[in-house]
Amino acid sequence: KRQVSTQSTGHSTTLWPTSLKSEFNNFLRQNKKPNRLSKRLEKKKSNLLKKARDEAAKEINDYKTQRETQFKAFCQEHLGSTDGLAQNLAVQTDEQIKQIKIQTEAKRNEVIQMLIASVCDVDLTYNPAQE
């Protein structure tokens, strides 16, 4: 390697012998090949990541569908149909109405006697202080 100073700029420049220039050019060409290789690897890596992402999304959707199906089956099993609940409620209501009618009939005469006593028992005394 020789150093040559240039008069106009005051900087020194390095002159490379021809053999070193060709070695350097070979080095640059060889480094371009790994760049192409690394680009291919990066593309392959991005394709693999995309494929993995798609597969994960599919698995998530499948699992979600499976859980929703299980939940619907659980609801059907444990909640039963609303018709059965409505029939059960109607039977209970009819039973309570029968009990109320029985109690009403049992106390009917007693209530009539209390009403007649209240209507017939009128205090006819006049008290001017109540006006």
DRENLUMZA-356873 format. One record per residue: residue number from 0; residue in one letter; chain; x, y, z of N, C-alpha, C, O in turn. Coordinates in nm, 2 decimals. Example, Ala and Ser with C-alpha at 12.3 -4.5 7.8 and 13.67 -1.06 7.14 Angstrom:
DRENLUMZA-356873
{0 'A' 'A' {1.32 -0.57 0.78} {1.23 -0.45 0.78} {1.32 -0.33 0.78} {1.42 -0.33 0.85}},
{1 'S' 'A' {1.28 -0.22 0.71} {1.37 -0.11 0.71} {1.29 0.00 0.79} {1.34 0.11 0.80}},
***
This chain:
DRENLUMZA-356873
{0 'K' 'A' {0.08 -0.12 0.00} {0.00 0.00 0.00} {0.09 0.12 0.00} {0.19 0.13 0.07}},
{1 'R' 'A' {0.05 0.22 -0.08} {0.13 0.34 -0.09} {0.03 0.46 -0.06} {-0.09 0.46 -0.09}},
{2 'Q' 'A' {0.09 0.56 0.01} {0.00 0.68 0.03} {0.05 0.79 -0.06} {0.17 0.81 -0.07}},
{3 'V' 'A' {-0.04 0.85 -0.12} {-0.01 0.96 -0.20} {-0.08 1.08 -0.15} {-0.20 1.08 -0.12}},
{4 'S' 'A' {-0.01 1.19 -0.14} {-0.08 1.31 -0.09} {-0.12 1.40 -0.21} {-0.04 1.41 -0.31}},
{5 'T' 'A' {-0.24 1.45 -0.21} {-0.28 1.54 -0.32} {-0.26 1.68 -0.27} {-0.28 1.72 -0.16}},
{6 'Q' 'A' {-0.21 1.76 -0.36} {-0.17 1.90 -0.33} {-0.30 1.98 -0.32} {-0.30 2.07 -0.24}},
{7 'S' 'A' {-0.40 1.96 -0.40} {-0.51 2.05 -0.40} {-0.59 2.04 -0.28} {-0.64 2.14 -0.23}},
{8 'T' 'A' {-0.61 1.92 -0.23} {-0.70 1.91 -0.11} {-0.63 1.89 0.02} {-0.68 1.92 0.13}},
{9 'G' 'A' {-0.51 1.85 0.01} {-0.43 1.83 0.14} {-0.46 1.70 0.20} {-0.40 1.67 0.31}},
{10 'H' 'A' {-0.54 1.62 0.15} {-0.57 1.49 0.20} {-0.48 1.38 0.14} {-0.44 1.40 0.03}},
{11 'S' 'A' {-0.46 1.27 0.22} {-0.39 1.17 0.16} {-0.48 1.06 0.11} {-0.58 1.03 0.18}},
{12 'T' 'A' {-0.46 1.00 0.00} {-0.54 0.89 -0.05} {-0.46 0.76 -0.06} {-0.34 0.77 -0.07}},
{13 'T' 'A' {-0.52 0.65 -0.05} {-0.45 0.52 -0.05} {-0.47 0.46 -0.18} {-0.58 0.45 -0.23}},
{14 'L' 'A' {-0.37 0.42 -0.24} {-0.37 0.35 -0.37} {-0.35 0.20 -0.34} {-0.26 0.16 -0.27}},
{15 'W' 'A' {-0.44 0.12 -0.39} {-0.43 -0.03 -0.37} {-0.37 -0.09 -0.49} {-0.40 -0.06 -0.61}},
{16 'P' 'A' {-0.29 -0.19 -0.47} {-0.24 -0.26 -0.58} {-0.35 -0.34 -0.65} {-0.45 -0.37 -0.59}},
{17 'T' 'A' {-0.33 -0.38 -0.77} {-0.43 -0.44 -0.85} {-0.48 -0.57 -0.79} {-0.60 -0.61 -0.79}},
{18 'S' 'A' {-0.39 -0.65 -0.73} {-0.42 -0.78 -0.67} {-0.51 -0.76 -0.55} {-0.61 -0.83 -0.53}},
{19 'L' 'A' {-0.49 -0.65 -0.47} {-0.57 -0.63 -0.36} {-0.71 -0.58 -0.40} {-0.81 -0.61 -0.34}},
{20 'K' 'A' {-0.71 -0.50 -0.51} {-0.84 -0.45 -0.56} {-0.93 -0.57 -0.60} {-1.05 -0.57 -0.57}},
{21 'S' 'A' {-0.87 -0.67 -0.67} {-0.94 -0.78 -0.72} {-0.99 -0.86 -0.60} {-1.10 -0.92 -0.60}},
{22 'E' 'A' {-0.91 -0.88 -0.50} {-0.95 -0.95 -0.38} {-1.06 -0.88 -0.31} {-1.16 -0.94 -0.26}},
{23 'F' 'A' {-1.05 -0.75 -0.30} {-1.16 -0.67 -0.24} {-1.29 -0.68 -0.32} {-1.39 -0.70 -0.26}},
{24 'N' 'A' {-1.28 -0.68 -0.45} {-1.40 -0.70 -0.53} {-1.46 -0.83 -0.52} {-1.58 -0.85 -0.51}},
{25 'N' 'A' {-1.37 -0.94 -0.51} {-1.42 -1.07 -0.49} {-1.49 -1.08 -0.35} {-1.60 -1.14 -0.34}},
{26 'F' 'A' {-1.43 -1.01 -0.25} {-1.50 -1.01 -0.12} {-1.63 -0.95 -0.12} {-1.73 -1.00 -0.06}},
{27 'L' 'A' {-1.65 -0.84 -0.20} {-1.78 -0.77 -0.21} {-1.88 -0.86 -0.28} {-1.99 -0.87 -0.24}},
{28 'R' 'A' {-1.84 -0.93 -0.39} {-1.93 -1.02 -0.46} {-1.97 -1.13 -0.37} {-2.09 -1.17 -0.37}},
{29 'Q' 'A' {-1.88 -1.19 -0.29} {-1.91 -1.30 -0.21} {-2.01 -1.25 -0.10} {-2.10 -1.33 -0.05}},
{30 'N' 'A' {-2.00 -1.13 -0.05} {-2.09 -1.08 0.05} {-2.23 -1.05 -0.01} {-2.32 -1.04 0.07}},
{31 'K' 'A' {-2.24 -1.03 -0.14} {-2.37 -1.01 -0.19} {-2.44 -1.14 -0.20} {-2.57 -1.14 -0.18}},
{32 'K' 'A' {-2.38 -1.25 -0.21} {-2.44 -1.38 -0.21} {-2.51 -1.41 -0.08} {-2.63 -1.45 -0.08}},
{33 'P' 'A' {-2.44 -1.39 0.03} {-2.51 -1.41 0.16} {-2.63 -1.32 0.17} {-2.73 -1.35 0.24}},
{34 'N' 'A' {-2.63 -1.20 0.12} {-2.74 -1.11 0.12} {-2.86 -1.17 0.05} {-2.97 -1.17 0.10}},
{35 'R' 'A' {-2.83 -1.23 -0.07} {-2.94 -1.30 -0.14} {-2.99 -1.42 -0.05} {-3.11 -1.44 -0.05}},
{36 'L' 'A' {-2.90 -1.49 0.01} {-2.93 -1.60 0.09} {-3.01 -1.55 0.21} {-3.11 -1.61 0.25}},
{37 'S' 'A' {-2.97 -1.45 0.27} {-3.04 -1.40 0.39} {-3.17 -1.34 0.35} {-3.27 -1.35 0.43}},
{38 'K' 'A' {-3.19 -1.29 0.23} {-3.32 -1.24 0.19} {-3.41 -1.36 0.17} {-3.53 -1.36 0.21}},
{39 'R' 'A' {-3.36 -1.47 0.11} {-3.44 -1.59 0.10} {-3.48 -1.65 0.24} {-3.59 -1.69 0.26}},
{40 'L' 'A' {-3.38 -1.65 0.33} {-3.41 -1.70 0.46} {-3.52 -1.61 0.53} {-3.61 -1.66 0.60}},
{41 'E' 'A' {-3.50 -1.48 0.52} {-3.60 -1.39 0.58} {-3.74 -1.41 0.52} {-3.84 -1.41 0.59}},
{42 'K' 'A' {-3.74 -1.43 0.38} {-3.87 -1.45 0.32} {-3.93 -1.59 0.37} {-4.05 -1.59 0.40}},
{43 'K' 'A' {-3.85 -1.69 0.38} {-3.89 -1.82 0.43} {-3.94 -1.80 0.57} {-4.04 -1.86 0.61}},
{44 'K' 'A' {-3.86 -1.73 0.65} {-3.90 -1.71 0.79} {-4.04 -1.63 0.80} {-4.12 -1.67 0.88}},
{45 'S' 'A' {-4.06 -1.53 0.72} {-4.18 -1.46 0.72} {-4.30 -1.54 0.68} {-4.41 -1.54 0.73}},
{46 'N' 'A' {-4.27 -1.63 0.58} {-4.38 -1.72 0.53} {-4.41 -1.82 0.64} {-4.53 -1.85 0.66}},
{47 'L' 'A' {-4.31 -1.87 0.71} {-4.34 -1.96 0.82} {-4.41 -1.90 0.94} {-4.51 -1.96 0.99}},
{48 'L' 'A' {-4.38 -1.77 0.97} {-4.45 -1.70 1.07} {-4.60 -1.67 1.03} {-4.69 -1.68 1.11}},
{49 'K' 'A' {-4.62 -1.64 0.90} {-4.75 -1.62 0.85} {-4.83 -1.75 0.86} {-4.95 -1.74 0.90}},
{50 'K' 'A' {-4.77 -1.86 0.82} {-4.84 -1.99 0.83} {-4.87 -2.02 0.97} {-4.98 -2.07 1.00}},
{51 'A' 'A' {-4.78 -2.00 1.06} {-4.80 -2.03 1.20} {-4.91 -1.94 1.26} {-5.00 -1.99 1.34}},
{52 'R' 'A' {-4.91 -1.82 1.22} {-5.02 -1.72 1.26} {-5.16 -1.77 1.21} {-5.25 -1.77 1.29}},
{53 'D' 'A' {-5.16 -1.81 1.09} {-5.29 -1.86 1.03} {-5.34 -1.99 1.10} {-5.46 -2.00 1.13}},
{54 'E' 'A' {-5.24 -2.08 1.13} {-5.28 -2.20 1.19} {-5.33 -2.17 1.34} {-5.42 -2.24 1.38}},
{55 'A' 'A' {-5.26 -2.08 1.41} {-5.30 -2.04 1.54} {-5.44 -1.98 1.54} {-5.52 -2.01 1.63}},
{56 'A' 'A' {-5.47 -1.90 1.44} {-5.60 -1.84 1.43} {-5.71 -1.94 1.41} {-5.82 -1.94 1.47}},
{57 'K' 'A' {-5.68 -2.04 1.32} {-5.77 -2.15 1.29} {-5.80 -2.23 1.42} {-5.91 -2.27 1.45}},
{58 'E' 'A' {-5.69 -2.26 1.49} {-5.70 -2.34 1.62} {-5.79 -2.26 1.72} {-5.87 -2.32 1.79}},
{59 'I' 'A' {-5.77 -2.14 1.73} {-5.84 -2.05 1.82} {-5.99 -2.05 1.78} {-6.08 -2.07 1.87}},
{60 'N' 'A' {-6.02 -2.04 1.66} {-6.16 -2.04 1.61} {-6.22 -2.17 1.63} {-6.34 -2.18 1.67}},
{61 'D' 'A' {-6.15 -2.28 1.61} {-6.20 -2.42 1.63} {-6.23 -2.44 1.78} {-6.34 -2.49 1.82}},
{62 'Y' 'A' {-6.14 -2.39 1.87} {-6.16 -2.41 2.01} {-6.28 -2.33 2.06} {-6.36 -2.37 2.14}},
{63 'K' 'A' {-6.29 -2.21 2.00} {-6.41 -2.12 2.04} {-6.54 -2.18 2.00} {-6.63 -2.18 2.08}},
{64 'T' 'A' {-6.54 -2.24 1.88} {-6.67 -2.31 1.83} {-6.70 -2.43 1.92} {-6.81 -2.45 1.96}},
{65 'Q' 'A' {-6.60 -2.50 1.96} {-6.62 -2.62 2.04} {-6.67 -2.58 2.18} {-6.76 -2.64 2.23}},
{66 'R' 'A' {-6.61 -2.47 2.24} {-6.66 -2.43 2.37} {-6.80 -2.37 2.36} {-6.88 -2.39 2.46}},
{67 'E' 'A' {-6.84 -2.30 2.25} {-6.97 -2.25 2.24} {-7.07 -2.37 2.23} {-7.18 -2.36 2.29}},
{68 'T' 'A' {-7.04 -2.47 2.16} {-7.12 -2.59 2.15} {-7.14 -2.65 2.28} {-7.25 -2.69 2.32}},
{69 'Q' 'A' {-7.03 -2.67 2.36} {-7.04 -2.73 2.49} {-7.13 -2.64 2.58} {-7.21 -2.70 2.66}},
{70 'F' 'A' {-7.12 -2.51 2.57} {-7.20 -2.42 2.66} {-7.35 -2.43 2.62} {-7.43 -2.44 2.71}},
{71 'K' 'A' {-7.38 -2.44 2.50} {-7.52 -2.46 2.46} {-7.57 -2.59 2.51} {-7.69 -2.59 2.55}},
{72 'A' 'A' {-7.49 -2.69 2.50} {-7.54 -2.83 2.55} {-7.56 -2.82 2.70} {-7.65 -2.88 2.75}},
{73 'F' 'A' {-7.47 -2.75 2.77} {-7.48 -2.74 2.91} {-7.61 -2.66 2.95} {-7.68 -2.70 3.04}},
{74 'C' 'A' {-7.64 -2.56 2.88} {-7.76 -2.48 2.90} {-7.88 -2.56 2.88} {-7.98 -2.56 2.96}},
{75 'Q' 'A' {-7.89 -2.64 2.77} {-8.00 -2.72 2.74} {-8.02 -2.83 2.85} {-8.13 -2.85 2.89}},
{76 'E' 'A' {-7.91 -2.88 2.90} {-7.92 -2.99 3.00} {-7.96 -2.94 3.13} {-8.05 -3.00 3.20}},
{77 'H' 'A' {-7.90 -2.83 3.18} {-7.93 -2.78 3.31} {-8.05 -2.69 3.33} {-8.11 -2.68 3.43}},
{78 'L' 'A' {-8.08 -2.62 3.22} {-8.19 -2.52 3.23} {-8.32 -2.59 3.19} {-8.43 -2.55 3.23}},
{79 'G' 'A' {-8.31 -2.69 3.11} {-8.44 -2.76 3.06} {-8.52 -2.67 2.97} {-8.47 -2.56 2.93}},
{80 'S' 'A' {-8.63 -2.71 2.93} {-8.71 -2.63 2.85} {-8.80 -2.54 2.93} {-8.83 -2.57 3.05}},
{81 'T' 'A' {-8.84 -2.43 2.87} {-8.92 -2.33 2.94} {-9.07 -2.38 2.96} {-9.14 -2.34 3.05}},
{82 'D' 'A' {-9.11 -2.47 2.87} {-9.24 -2.53 2.88} {-9.26 -2.61 3.01} {-9.36 -2.59 3.08}},
{83 'G' 'A' {-9.16 -2.68 3.05} {-9.17 -2.76 3.18} {-9.17 -2.66 3.30} {-9.25 -2.69 3.39}},
{84 'L' 'A' {-9.10 -2.56 3.29} {-9.10 -2.46 3.40} {-9.23 -2.39 3.41} {-9.29 -2.37 3.52}},
{85 'A' 'A' {-9.29 -2.35 3.29} {-9.42 -2.29 3.29} {-9.53 -2.38 3.34} {-9.62 -2.33 3.42}},
{86 'Q' 'A' {-9.53 -2.50 3.31} {-9.63 -2.60 3.36} {-9.61 -2.62 3.51} {-9.71 -2.62 3.58}},
{87 'N' 'A' {-9.49 -2.62 3.56} {-9.47 -2.64 3.70} {-9.52 -2.51 3.77} {-9.58 -2.53 3.88}},
{88 'L' 'A' {-9.50 -2.40 3.72} {-9.54 -2.27 3.78} {-9.70 -2.27 3.78} {-9.76 -2.22 3.88}},
{89 'A' 'A' {-9.76 -2.31 3.67} {-9.91 -2.31 3.66} {-9.97 -2.41 3.77} {-10.07 -2.37 3.83}},
{90 'V' 'A' {-9.90 -2.52 3.79} {-9.95 -2.62 3.89} {-9.94 -2.55 4.03} {-10.04 -2.56 4.11}},
{91 'Q' 'A' {-9.83 -2.49 4.06} {-9.81 -2.43 4.19} {-9.91 -2.32 4.21} {-9.97 -2.30 4.32}},
{92 'T' 'A' {-9.94 -2.24 4.11} {-10.03 -2.13 4.12} {-10.18 -2.18 4.14} {-10.25 -2.12 4.23}},
{93 'D' 'A' {-10.21 -2.28 4.07} {-10.35 -2.34 4.09} {-10.36 -2.39 4.23} {-10.47 -2.38 4.29}},
{94 'E' 'A' {-10.26 -2.45 4.29} {-10.26 -2.51 4.42} {-10.28 -2.39 4.52} {-10.35 -2.41 4.62}},
{95 'Q' 'A' {-10.21 -2.28 4.50} {-10.22 -2.17 4.59} {-10.36 -2.11 4.58} {-10.41 -2.06 4.69}},
{96 'I' 'A' {-10.42 -2.10 4.47} {-10.55 -2.05 4.45} {-10.65 -2.13 4.52} {-10.74 -2.08 4.59}},
{97 'K' 'A' {-10.64 -2.26 4.52} {-10.73 -2.36 4.59} {-10.72 -2.33 4.74} {-10.82 -2.33 4.81}},
{98 'Q' 'A' {-10.59 -2.31 4.79} {-10.57 -2.29 4.93} {-10.64 -2.16 4.97} {-10.70 -2.15 5.08}},
{99 'I' 'A' {-10.63 -2.05 4.89} {-10.69 -1.93 4.92} {-10.85 -1.94 4.93} {-10.91 -1.88 5.01}},
{100 'K' 'A' {-10.90 -2.02 4.83} {-11.05 -2.04 4.83} {-11.10 -2.11 4.95} {-11.20 -2.08 5.01}},
{101 'I' 'A' {-11.02 -2.21 4.99} {-11.05 -2.29 5.11} {-11.05 -2.20 5.23} {-11.14 -2.20 5.32}},
{102 'Q' 'A' {-10.95 -2.12 5.25} {-10.94 -2.02 5.36} {-11.06 -1.92 5.36} {-11.11 -1.89 5.46}},
{103 'T' 'A' {-11.09 -1.88 5.24} {-11.20 -1.78 5.23} {-11.33 -1.84 5.27} {-11.41 -1.78 5.34}},
{104 'E' 'A' {-11.36 -1.96 5.23} {-11.48 -2.03 5.26} {-11.49 -2.05 5.41} {-11.59 -2.04 5.48}},
{105 'A' 'A' {-11.37 -2.09 5.47} {-11.37 -2.12 5.62} {-11.40 -1.99 5.70} {-11.46 -2.00 5.80}},
{106 'K' 'A' {-11.36 -1.87 5.65} {-11.38 -1.75 5.73} {-11.49 -1.66 5.68} {-11.50 -1.55 5.73}},
{107 'R' 'A' {-11.56 -1.71 5.58} {-11.67 -1.63 5.52} {-11.77 -1.59 5.62} {-11.81 -1.47 5.63}},
{108 'N' 'A' {-11.83 -1.69 5.69} {-11.94 -1.66 5.79} {-11.88 -1.56 5.90} {-11.96 -1.47 5.94}},
{109 'E' 'A' {-11.76 -1.58 5.94} {-11.70 -1.50 6.05} {-11.69 -1.35 6.00} {-11.72 -1.26 6.07}},
{110 'V' 'A' {-11.65 -1.33 5.88} {-11.63 -1.20 5.82} {-11.77 -1.13 5.80} {-11.78 -1.01 5.83}},
{111 'I' 'A' {-11.87 -1.21 5.76} {-12.01 -1.15 5.74} {-12.06 -1.11 5.87} {-12.12 -1.00 5.88}},
{112 'Q' 'A' {-12.04 -1.18 5.98} {-12.09 -1.15 6.11} {-12.02 -1.02 6.16} {-12.08 -0.93 6.22}},
{113 'M' 'A' {-11.89 -1.00 6.13} {-11.82 -0.88 6.17} {-11.87 -0.76 6.10} {-11.88 -0.65 6.16}},
{114 'L' 'A' {-11.90 -0.77 5.97} {-11.96 -0.66 5.89} {-12.09 -0.62 5.94} {-12.12 -0.50 5.95}},
{115 'I' 'A' {-12.18 -0.72 5.97} {-12.31 -0.69 6.01} {-12.31 -0.62 6.15} {-12.38 -0.52 6.18}},
{116 'A' 'A' {-12.22 -0.67 6.24} {-12.20 -0.61 6.37} {-12.15 -0.46 6.36} {-12.20 -0.38 6.43}},
{117 'S' 'A' {-12.06 -0.44 6.26} {-12.01 -0.30 6.25} {-12.12 -0.21 6.19} {-12.12 -0.09 6.23}},
{118 'V' 'A' {-12.20 -0.26 6.10} {-12.30 -0.17 6.04} {-12.41 -0.15 6.14} {-12.47 -0.04 6.15}},
{119 'C' 'A' {-12.45 -0.25 6.21} {-12.57 -0.23 6.30} {-12.53 -0.17 6.43} {-12.62 -0.11 6.50}},
{120 'D' 'A' {-12.41 -0.17 6.47} {-12.37 -0.11 6.60} {-12.33 0.03 6.58} {-12.21 0.06 6.56}},
{121 'V' 'A' {-12.43 0.12 6.57} {-12.40 0.26 6.55} {-12.42 0.34 6.68} {-12.52 0.32 6.74}},
{122 'D' 'A' {-12.33 0.42 6.71} {-12.34 0.50 6.83} {-12.41 0.63 6.80} {-12.36 0.71 6.72}},
{123 'L' 'A' {-12.53 0.65 6.85} {-12.62 0.76 6.82} {-12.60 0.88 6.91} {-12.68 0.98 6.90}},
{124 'T' 'A' {-12.51 0.88 7.00} {-12.49 0.99 7.09} {-12.42 1.10 7.02} {-12.33 1.08 6.94}},
{125 'Y' 'A' {-12.46 1.22 7.05} {-12.41 1.34 6.98} {-12.31 1.41 7.08} {-12.34 1.43 7.19}},
{126 'N' 'A' {-12.19 1.43 7.02} {-12.09 1.50 7.10} {-12.04 1.62 7.03} {-11.98 1.61 6.92}},
{127 'P' 'A' {-12.08 1.74 7.07} {-12.04 1.86 7.00} {-11.89 1.89 6.99} {-11.85 1.97 6.91}},
{128 'A' 'A' {-11.81 1.83 7.08} {-11.67 1.85 7.07} {-11.60 1.78 6.95} {-11.49 1.82 6.92}},
{129 'Q' 'A' {-11.67 1.69 6.89} {-11.61 1.62 6.78} {-11.63 1.69 6.65} {-11.57 1.65 6.54}},
{130 'E' 'A' {-11.70 1.80 6.64} {-11.72 1.87 6.52} {-11.61 1.95 6.47} {-11.61 2.01 6.37}},
***
